[in-house]
Amino acid sequence: QVQLVESGGGLVQAGGSLRLSCAASGRTSSPYVMGWFRQSPGKEREFVGHITWSGAEAYYADSVKGRFTISRDNAKNTGYLQMNSLKREDTAVYYCAATPSIYWTANSYRKGSNYDYWGQGTQVTVSS
């Protein structure tokens, strides 16, 4: 079991930046891929990006590519989502997720159903 707790959400003006953190606990000695998703009211959950166990590769949704950066520090059991040039449409609850299945193709990690563990979410609100 892996427990995930997100933090760092808040209210920011359009064009601003926020960094979300995802602290993992429990069976963190086993490798896991970490993903980020978001959900706005009335919309389906949306893939934001994911990062491999080593942290060497990260993949992003087209909607955030070039603005968001995912990283991780395995020594601290923490993942990060750096969000720059925020837009109003980035307003959502952001979730981190983890799966011990680390050998899938990149596209497989775009599906939320492929993740075993989820955080409680943190609200990000971007104002104009």
C-alpha positions in Angstrom: 0.0 0.0 0.0 1.1 3.5 -0.8 -0.5 6.6 0.7 -0.4 9.9 -1.1 -1.0 13.4 0.2 -1.0 16.4 -2.1 -0.3 19.9 -1.0 0.5 23.3 -2.4 -2.8 24.2 -4.0 -4.4 27.6 -3.8 -5.5 30.7 -5.5 -3.3 32.3 -8.1 -3.7 34.9 -10.8 -3.6 34.0 -14.5 0.0 33.9 -15.6 1.3 33.0 -12.2 2.9 29.8 -10.9 2.2 27.1 -8.3 4.1 24.0 -7.2 2.2 21.0 -6.0 3.7 18.3 -3.9 2.7 14.7 -3.5 4.2 13.0 -0.4 4.1 9.2 -0.5 4.3 6.9 2.5 3.9 3.2 3.1 5.5 0.8 0.7 7.6 3.4 -1.0 10.7 1.2 -1.2 9.0 -0.6 -4.1 9.2 1.3 -7.4 6.1 3.1 -8.7 5.1 5.4 -11.5 3.6 8.7 -10.4 0.8 10.4 -12.3 -1.0 13.7 -12.0 -4.6 14.2 -13.0 -7.1 17.0 -12.6 -10.9 17.4 -12.5 -13.0 20.5 -12.9 -16.7 20.6 -11.9 -18.8 19.0 -14.5 -15.9 17.5 -16.4 -14.3 14.2 -16.5 -11.0 13.5 -14.8 -8.1 14.6 -17.1 -4.6 13.3 -17.4 -2.0 15.9 -16.8 1.2 13.9 -16.9 3.3 11.2 -15.4 6.9 10.5 -14.4 8.8 7.2 -14.5 10.2 5.6 -11.4 13.7 6.9 -12.0 12.5 10.3 -12.8 14.4 10.3 -16.1 11.3 10.7 -18.2 8.1 12.6 -17.9 5.2 12.8 -20.2 2.5 15.5 -20.5 -0.9 16.2 -21.9 -0.9 18.6 -24.8 -2.9 21.1 -22.8 0.0 21.6 -20.3 3.1 20.7 -22.3 5.6 23.5 -22.1 4.0 25.0 -19.0 4.0 22.2 -16.4 6.9 20.2 -15.2 6.8 17.0 -13.3 9.7 15.8 -11.1 10.3 13.6 -8.1 12.7 13.1 -5.3 12.7 9.4 -4.4 14.9 10.1 -1.4 12.1 12.2 0.0 9.3 10.0 -1.4 7.8 13.1 -2.9 6.7 14.1 -6.4 6.2 17.6 -7.7 4.1 19.4 -10.3 5.5 22.8 -11.2 2.8 24.8 -13.0 3.8 28.0 -14.8 1.9 30.4 -17.0 -1.4 29.3 -15.4 -4.6 29.8 -17.2 -8.2 30.0 -16.0 -8.9 26.7 -17.6 -6.2 25.1 -15.3 -8.6 25.6 -12.4 -9.4 22.1 -11.0 -8.8 19.7 -8.2 -5.4 18.1 -8.8 -4.7 14.6 -7.8 -1.5 12.5 -7.7 -1.7 8.8 -8.3 0.7 5.9 -8.2 1.0 2.5 -9.7 3.6 -0.3 -9.1 3.3 -1.3 -12.7 6.4 0.5 -14.0 6.9 -1.3 -17.4 3.9 -0.3 -19.3 4.0 1.9 -22.4 3.7 5.6 -21.8 0.2 5.8 -23.2 -1.0 3.3 -20.5 -0.3 5.8 -17.8 -2.8 8.3 -19.3 -5.6 6.2 -18.0 -6.7 6.8 -14.4 -8.0 3.3 -14.0 -4.5 2.0 -14.3 -3.4 3.6 -11.1 -3.8 1.8 -7.7 -3.3 4.6 -5.3 -4.7 8.2 -5.2 -4.3 11.2 -3.0 -7.2 13.3 -1.7 -6.6 16.1 -4.1 -5.7 19.8 -3.8 -7.7 22.7 -5.2 -6.0 25.0 -7.7 -8.0 28.1 -8.7 -6.7 30.5 -11.3 -8.3 33.9 -11.4 -8.3 36.3 -14.3 
